[in-house]
Amino acid sequence: MTAPSDPSAADGADRPTRAIIEAVAEHEVVDVTAIEPPAYEPLYAVVDPEALDALFRSDPSTELSLSFEYAGYDVTVSGNGRVDVTDPSTGKTIADRFRE
């Protein structure tokens, strides 16, 4: 796990959950703080955010990937640090990174 003194942990820069929320906000053309109930279901309704962050905090060379649906979007998180959030109705994908 990331140590609390790690600056990236404080701002969430290394968390795939943050990248997911940011990509959904970009799709929706809203501020990231708007991605919350009641307008949007909480991310924890479809995936355990702490487990997701912990899973992808491991070795960045892993070929691990996880796909699920959230807020009407298809989400894929990859071990290489990439998050793709795709609108299935348009095929438009917003890609974000949670790890450099």
N, C-alpha and C positions, 0 to 999 in steps of 0.2 A: 504494500500500500504506500501511497505517497505520504511522506511525513508532513505534519501540520505546518512545519516551518518552511516548506517548499512554497515559493511564491505562486507557482502555477496552480497549486491546490486551492489557494485562496480565491482566485478569480475563476476557477473552473476551466481554465484553458486546456487542460489535459483530459477532460471528461467527455466521452461520447454523448452523454445525456445533454450536455450544454449545446453541443454541435447540432443535435437533433432539434432541440427547441429553436435554435437560431435559424436553421434551415426552414422549419415550418413557418416561423415568423416572416421570413423572406418570401416564401410562397404566398402567404396570406397578406403581405404588404402591411404588416402591423409591427409595432414595437415588440420586442422579445418579452417584455413584461405583460403583454396582453394574452400570452399563451398560458392561460390558467382557467380554472372553473369560474363561472359556469359556462363560458363560451367554448372552452376546450376541455376535453376529458383530461384528467391528470395522467402524465406518462406512466405513473406507477399502476394505473389501471390495466396496462397491457404488458408491462415488463418491470422487473425489480430494478430501479435505477442504480442502487448501490451495487447489486450483483453485476449489472451491465458494465458499470465503470470499473469494477475490480477485474472483471474478465478481460477487458481490453487494456488494462494497465500493465499487463504482463509483457513478455517479449514481443517487440514490434515486428520481428521477422516471422511471426506465426502466420499461417495461412487461414486462420480462423475468420469466419464471417457469420453474421447473424442477421436474419431478415424477419420483419414483422410489420404489421399495420399499426399506424398511429394517426389519429385525427383525419382519417380518410386518405392518408398517404402511405406508400410503400417505402419502408425504411430498411436500408442495409448498412450495417456497421462492419467494417473490415479491420483485420489485425494490422494492416499497414497504416492505420490512422485516418482512414477516409470514412465519411458518412455520406450516403446518397439518400436523398428524400425525393421521391418521385410522385407526381400527381398522376394517378392512373387514367384520369379522364383526358389529359392533354399529352401525357408522356414527358412533360417537362421535368427535368431533374435539377435540383439544387444540391451541389456537392459542397461539403465543408470538411475541415480537418480538425481533429482533436489532438493530434500529435504531429510534430514536425519531423 
